[in-house]
Amino acid sequence: MEYIIKPVNSKIYVLEQNQNELGRFIYDNVFSCNKATVQITNGPVFRIENISAWRSDFIVKENEKSIFKSRFDWNSDITFSTLEQENNKDYILKAKGFWSDTHSLLDQDKSELLEIKPAYKWKNFSCEYHIKSSEAFQTINHKELLLFSILQGLKTKLMHAAFL
């Protein structure tokens, strides 16, 4: 399956599959990527918030129930952990190479679930994200939410790289 995450403006991103909108990612503030709302089409609303002012890690909640947690590793990998009581899983987002802007999402068995590649639009100073997923990815609970969590992780990673 193929997905695309497109910017509507500097605050709003839309997740599409076959030109059908699956959800929206809305930053609270144009100048900060610490807090956002995720609206799944015909589904619930989620909040993404930083865990601490001193770390890049964030948590995804539905009301007060935590769904995903992220952890940024020293080697620039991002681990996404599901917080479902009966089905906890970890997914790791890794860069395909040192100079590559393409990333892979791996499951606990190190099988590739998806590949995400940014397409920069320099004219508009924006970026679309093109995603190719495997059949195994389609079985994940909250897969749209995981895609938006990956977007948050990549945007946070990019923001930190700009300040180094």
Backbone bond lengths (Angstrom), bond angles and torsions (degrees), N, CA, C in turn:
res aa  C-N    CA-C-N  psi(-1)  N-CA   C-N-CA  omega(-1)  CA-C   N-CA-C  phi
1 M - - - 1.445 - - 1.525 109.29 -
2 E 1.312 114.82 148.90 1.457 120.09 177.52 1.517 109.78 -119.28
3 Y 1.315 114.72 139.41 1.461 123.19 177.24 1.515 107.87 -126.64
4 I 1.323 115.02 162.65 1.462 120.38 171.98 1.531 107.23 -142.27
5 I 1.322 115.38 137.59 1.465 121.24 173.32 1.524 106.12 -111.14
6 K 1.343 115.69 118.20 1.466 121.66 -175.78 1.517 110.52 -116.72
7 P 1.329 116.66 142.98 1.464 118.75 173.08 1.528 110.46 -78.63
8 V 1.322 116.00 137.36 1.463 121.28 170.79 1.525 107.62 -89.61
9 N 1.328 115.19 -42.94 1.458 124.20 173.18 1.522 106.63 -154.14
10 S 1.317 119.27 -164.20 1.468 120.25 -176.12 1.529 113.10 -73.61
11 K 1.324 118.19 -12.16 1.474 121.76 -179.78 1.525 114.46 -106.81
12 I 1.316 118.08 -22.35 1.466 121.29 -170.12 1.527 111.21 -122.71
13 Y 1.336 115.02 132.60 1.462 122.54 174.10 1.525 108.31 -122.30
14 V 1.334 116.37 146.96 1.457 122.13 -179.35 1.527 108.68 -120.09
15 L 1.336 116.37 133.89 1.464 122.53 174.66 1.525 107.85 -96.24
16 E 1.346 115.91 126.09 1.458 120.62 -179.55 1.520 110.78 -127.61
17 Q 1.332 113.55 150.16 1.459 121.73 171.33 1.525 105.97 -137.69
18 N 1.323 117.89 122.09 1.468 122.75 -176.36 1.527 111.32 52.81
19 Q 1.310 116.72 41.95 1.468 125.09 179.07 1.529 113.63 63.13
20 N 1.336 117.31 17.38 1.465 122.09 173.31 1.523 108.29 -104.47
21 E 1.319 116.34 130.52 1.457 120.68 -179.46 1.531 110.26 -75.05
22 L 1.344 115.90 125.21 1.464 121.82 179.23 1.527 111.96 -100.02
23 G 1.326 116.76 -20.86 1.456 119.51 -179.38 1.513 111.75 175.00
24 R 1.351 113.71 172.71 1.464 121.56 179.57 1.519 109.79 -130.33
25 F 1.322 114.35 144.30 1.463 123.78 177.46 1.519 105.61 -116.98
26 I 1.331 117.45 119.91 1.464 121.12 -173.35 1.527 109.65 -126.14
27 Y 1.336 116.02 115.50 1.467 119.97 175.22 1.519 109.54 -72.43
28 D 1.338 116.28 144.52 1.462 120.79 176.53 1.520 111.48 -68.24
29 N 1.334 116.16 -32.18 1.452 121.52 -172.89 1.527 108.67 -141.59
30 V 1.300 118.06 138.45 1.458 122.38 -179.53 1.530 111.80 -63.00
31 F 1.318 117.36 -33.86 1.465 121.63 -173.40 1.520 114.17 -94.17
32 S 1.310 118.21 5.62 1.458 120.55 -177.92 1.516 109.91 -140.33
33 C 1.316 116.91 140.30 1.467 119.94 176.88 1.527 110.32 -112.17
34 N 1.338 117.00 27.76 1.462 120.97 -178.32 1.516 114.12 -83.44
35 K 1.334 117.36 -27.63 1.459 120.67 -176.03 1.520 109.72 -137.45
36 A 1.346 114.86 139.38 1.456 119.98 179.34 1.518 109.80 -153.35
37 T 1.324 114.65 162.07 1.459 122.25 175.30 1.524 107.46 -116.13
38 V 1.329 116.15 138.92 1.454 121.75 175.38 1.514 107.74 -115.59
39 Q 1.330 115.71 123.89 1.462 121.47 177.93 1.525 107.61 -113.20
40 I 1.325 116.37 110.17 1.457 121.19 176.44 1.529 107.30 -81.74
41 T 1.321 117.73 132.43 1.456 121.35 -179.75 1.525 109.70 -58.70
42 N 1.332 116.01 128.23 1.470 122.78 -177.89 1.525 112.00 55.34
43 G 1.329 116.76 33.79 1.457 120.85 -178.59 1.507 111.49 -146.47
44 P 1.312 115.85 -166.36 1.466 120.63 -176.57 1.526 113.22 -75.46
45 V 1.325 113.93 171.30 1.462 122.71 176.00 1.525 107.66 -109.26
46 F 1.327 116.70 136.86 1.462 122.90 -178.46 1.528 109.29 -122.05
47 R 1.325 116.33 158.05 1.470 123.07 175.21 1.520 108.87 -117.72
48 I 1.323 115.59 138.88 1.462 122.61 172.89 1.513 106.45 -114.96
49 E 1.350 116.06 124.55 1.464 120.97 -178.59 1.514 110.25 -139.86
50 N 1.325 115.68 144.73 1.462 120.13 173.52 1.522 109.93 -63.79
51 I 1.313 115.99 144.76 1.457 121.55 178.57 1.519 110.15 -77.47
52 S 1.332 115.91 -36.15 1.460 121.13 -175.75 1.527 109.45 -147.12
53 A 1.294 116.03 152.65 1.463 120.25 176.53 1.528 111.23 -70.90
54 W 1.325 117.45 -19.29 1.464 122.15 -174.47 1.521 113.56 -97.42
55 R 1.329 117.18 -7.77 1.469 120.74 -177.36 1.517 109.64 -128.29
56 S 1.307 116.74 161.10 1.467 122.10 179.23 1.520 112.40 -88.34
57 D 1.338 117.06 -11.54 1.458 121.17 -177.19 1.527 110.79 -58.55
58 F 1.329 116.02 147.27 1.461 119.91 178.14 1.523 110.21 -139.33
59 I 1.320 115.10 166.28 1.457 122.28 -179.41 1.524 108.17 -128.83
60 V 1.323 116.05 147.07 1.457 122.60 178.66 1.523 107.55 -113.98
61 K 1.345 115.56 127.52 1.461 120.85 -176.03 1.512 111.93 -126.93
62 E 1.317 114.77 147.53 1.462 122.00 167.21 1.517 105.24 -113.30
63 N 1.334 116.07 112.89 1.468 121.93 -168.08 1.524 106.86 57.62
64 E 1.301 119.23 -117.03 1.472 120.92 177.95 1.524 112.04 -107.18
65 K 1.326 117.42 2.38 1.464 121.93 -179.56 1.530 109.83 -87.38
66 S 1.326 116.42 124.01 1.461 121.64 179.29 1.526 110.15 -78.51
67 I 1.337 116.64 132.46 1.463 122.61 -177.81 1.532 111.16 -108.01
68 F 1.341 116.91 -49.13 1.463 123.73 179.51 1.516 109.56 -130.68
69 K 1.318 113.78 152.73 1.464 121.02 172.54 1.523 106.15 -133.42
70 S 1.323 116.76 141.77 1.459 119.89 176.80 1.523 109.85 -113.62
71 R 1.324 114.77 154.08 1.465 120.76 175.78 1.526 107.37 -141.74
72 F 1.312 115.87 124.40 1.458 121.70 178.34 1.522 108.14 -90.10
73 D 1.333 117.00 125.72 1.453 121.92 -179.04 1.526 110.39 -94.09
74 W 1.321 116.70 162.19 1.458 122.51 -177.45 1.521 112.05 -61.02
75 N 1.341 118.01 -26.36 1.466 121.29 -177.83 1.531 112.41 -92.84
76 S 1.333 116.58 16.55 1.465 126.38 177.43 1.518 114.45 73.76
77 D 1.338 117.99 9.97 1.463 120.10 170.63 1.521 108.38 -77.01
78 I 1.317 115.86 153.27 1.459 120.84 176.27 1.523 107.36 -122.66
79 T 1.322 116.46 125.46 1.465 121.56 177.59 1.518 108.70 -101.59
80 F 1.322 115.71 127.64 1.462 122.67 175.42 1.521 107.21 -107.74
81 S 1.315 116.49 122.61 1.460 121.72 -179.26 1.518 109.59 -112.80
82 T 1.332 115.71 129.74 1.458 118.70 173.45 1.519 107.53 -78.69
83 L 1.298 116.48 146.91 1.459 120.78 -176.86 1.525 111.34 -115.66
84 E 1.328 116.19 26.57 1.459 120.99 175.94 1.522 108.27 -76.55
85 Q 1.303 116.70 133.77 1.457 120.37 -173.09 1.526 113.21 -61.88
86 E 1.317 117.57 -39.31 1.459 119.15 -175.03 1.529 113.58 -92.30
87 N 1.334 117.49 -8.40 1.455 118.30 -170.95 1.528 111.83 -147.13
88 N 1.333 118.23 55.57 1.463 121.37 179.67 1.520 110.71 -70.97
89 K 1.334 115.35 131.01 1.463 120.66 178.16 1.513 108.91 -141.13
90 D 1.320 115.26 152.85 1.458 122.06 174.90 1.523 109.01 -114.39
91 Y 1.331 114.95 140.59 1.459 122.36 175.09 1.517 106.78 -127.37
92 I 1.330 116.57 138.73 1.465 120.73 -176.83 1.523 109.54 -116.29
93 L 1.327 115.87 127.33 1.455 122.11 175.48 1.526 107.88 -97.73
94 K 1.332 116.28 118.39 1.464 122.23 -177.30 1.522 109.88 -124.53
95 A 1.317 115.32 144.86 1.461 120.13 171.82 1.523 108.29 -69.84
96 K 1.326 116.40 144.16 1.474 120.74 -178.98 1.524 112.15 -69.64
97 G 1.305 116.83 -24.00 1.455 121.72 179.45 1.511 108.93 -165.74
98 F 1.314 116.37 170.69 1.458 120.43 -176.27 1.524 112.01 -60.16
99 W 1.323 117.94 -43.86 1.455 121.71 -177.63 1.523 112.49 -96.33
100 S 1.303 117.48 -0.24 1.459 121.40 -174.78 1.526 112.07 -84.91
101 D 1.332 116.21 141.45 1.458 120.03 173.81 1.531 111.09 -97.17
102 T 1.327 117.10 0.81 1.465 122.28 175.82 1.521 108.88 -84.20
103 H 1.334 115.99 138.22 1.458 122.10 -179.00 1.523 110.49 -123.41
104 S 1.332 115.64 153.47 1.463 122.70 175.44 1.508 109.23 -119.42
105 L 1.335 115.77 142.81 1.456 121.29 172.59 1.517 107.04 -102.53
106 L 1.330 115.63 122.85 1.461 122.06 -178.18 1.525 110.19 -111.82
107 D 1.337 115.69 146.67 1.458 118.82 175.17 1.525 109.23 -89.68
108 Q 1.315 116.40 -172.26 1.470 120.43 -176.51 1.525 112.53 -65.51
109 D 1.337 117.02 -22.85 1.464 121.34 178.10 1.522 112.37 -90.42
110 K 1.341 116.74 7.17 1.471 124.18 -179.09 1.530 112.31 68.22
111 S 1.336 117.20 21.32 1.466 121.43 174.57 1.525 108.67 -84.24
112 E 1.331 116.13 137.57 1.462 119.91 -179.19 1.526 110.06 -75.26
113 L 1.327 115.68 124.46 1.464 121.83 178.91 1.519 111.73 -95.92
114 L 1.331 116.45 -34.12 1.457 119.57 178.75 1.508 110.24 -160.38
115 E 1.321 113.57 163.90 1.462 122.09 174.74 1.519 106.74 -126.34
116 I 1.324 116.32 132.79 1.462 120.94 -179.73 1.529 108.54 -123.12
117 K 1.318 114.70 128.39 1.463 120.44 -176.96 1.527 109.33 -128.42
118 P 1.331 116.83 122.45 1.467 119.36 177.18 1.525 110.87 -74.76
119 A 1.324 115.09 144.72 1.467 121.95 173.96 1.522 106.20 -122.68
120 Y 1.330 115.70 102.40 1.454 120.67 -176.02 1.521 110.91 -74.97
121 K 1.313 115.92 135.77 1.463 123.47 176.32 1.524 106.45 -111.45
122 W 1.337 115.59 87.38 1.463 120.42 -173.19 1.517 112.06 -63.95
123 K 1.312 117.62 -30.17 1.467 121.04 -179.96 1.527 110.95 -61.71
124 N 1.326 116.37 -37.30 1.473 121.53 -178.31 1.525 112.78 -103.27
125 F 1.325 118.06 -1.13 1.462 122.93 -173.91 1.525 110.96 52.81
126 S 1.329 115.02 49.15 1.466 120.13 179.71 1.522 108.73 -136.86
127 C 1.314 115.07 176.39 1.453 120.43 -176.54 1.525 109.72 -145.80
128 E 1.314 115.92 132.03 1.457 121.83 170.67 1.516 107.18 -100.95
129 Y 1.313 116.49 154.06 1.456 121.66 178.68 1.525 108.38 -120.27
130 H 1.336 116.42 118.73 1.459 122.24 179.47 1.525 108.32 -98.77
131 I 1.321 115.76 128.71 1.463 121.49 -171.51 1.520 109.34 -125.60
132 K 1.329 115.66 129.20 1.468 122.09 172.35 1.520 107.18 -116.70
133 S 1.330 116.10 123.05 1.463 119.48 -175.99 1.520 111.30 -114.66
134 S 1.316 115.10 158.29 1.460 122.02 176.86 1.529 109.67 -89.06
135 E 1.312 115.68 171.71 1.475 120.48 176.05 1.524 110.40 -63.34
136 A 1.322 117.49 -35.38 1.474 121.08 -179.48 1.526 111.03 -62.36
137 F 1.324 117.32 -33.61 1.470 120.38 179.38 1.521 110.90 -63.87
138 Q 1.315 117.28 -32.90 1.466 121.11 -177.39 1.528 112.65 -64.66
139 T 1.312 118.47 -18.09 1.467 121.94 -178.51 1.531 112.89 -89.17
140 I 1.330 118.22 -5.20 1.466 122.03 -176.61 1.528 110.24 -73.90
141 N 1.329 116.80 134.99 1.467 121.18 171.86 1.521 108.88 -67.77
142 H 1.297 117.43 140.84 1.464 123.45 177.87 1.526 112.03 59.25
143 K 1.326 118.03 40.37 1.473 120.06 -176.80 1.527 112.29 -62.92
144 E 1.343 117.89 -35.18 1.464 119.72 177.57 1.528 110.30 -65.01
145 L 1.328 115.72 -40.18 1.458 120.88 178.21 1.529 110.60 -65.17
146 L 1.319 117.14 -38.55 1.463 120.78 176.63 1.533 110.57 -63.78
147 L 1.327 118.10 -39.29 1.471 120.70 177.33 1.523 111.14 -62.94
148 F 1.326 117.20 -41.50 1.467 119.70 177.16 1.532 110.99 -69.09
149 S 1.326 117.71 -32.74 1.468 120.75 176.24 1.529 109.97 -65.88
150 I 1.321 116.55 -38.00 1.466 120.92 176.01 1.529 109.65 -63.45
151 L 1.334 116.81 -42.96 1.470 120.22 176.18 1.528 110.34 -56.76
152 Q 1.329 116.60 -46.95 1.472 120.24 179.14 1.527 110.43 -60.16
153 G 1.320 116.88 -42.98 1.463 120.61 178.92 1.515 112.72 -62.23
154 L 1.332 116.60 -44.54 1.465 120.32 179.96 1.522 111.78 -66.90
155 K 1.325 117.12 -40.32 1.468 120.20 178.77 1.532 110.42 -65.96
156 T 1.319 117.73 -40.18 1.464 121.42 178.00 1.523 110.25 -64.99
157 K 1.325 116.35 -43.75 1.465 121.60 178.85 1.529 110.49 -60.87
158 L 1.329 117.07 -43.05 1.457 122.14 178.62 1.519 110.97 -64.63
159 M 1.320 116.66 -40.28 1.462 121.58 179.78 1.530 110.43 -62.99
160 H 1.324 117.06 -41.80 1.465 120.64 179.57 1.516 111.42 -69.62
161 A 1.322 117.01 -36.23 1.470 120.49 179.43 1.534 110.42 -65.56
162 A 1.327 116.08 -31.92 1.476 119.63 -179.62 1.518 111.88 -68.34
163 F 1.342 116.81 -24.17 1.464 119.86 -177.72 1.521 113.53 -97.66
164 L 1.330 117.55 2.57 1.473 119.76 178.85 1.498 112.02 -82.69
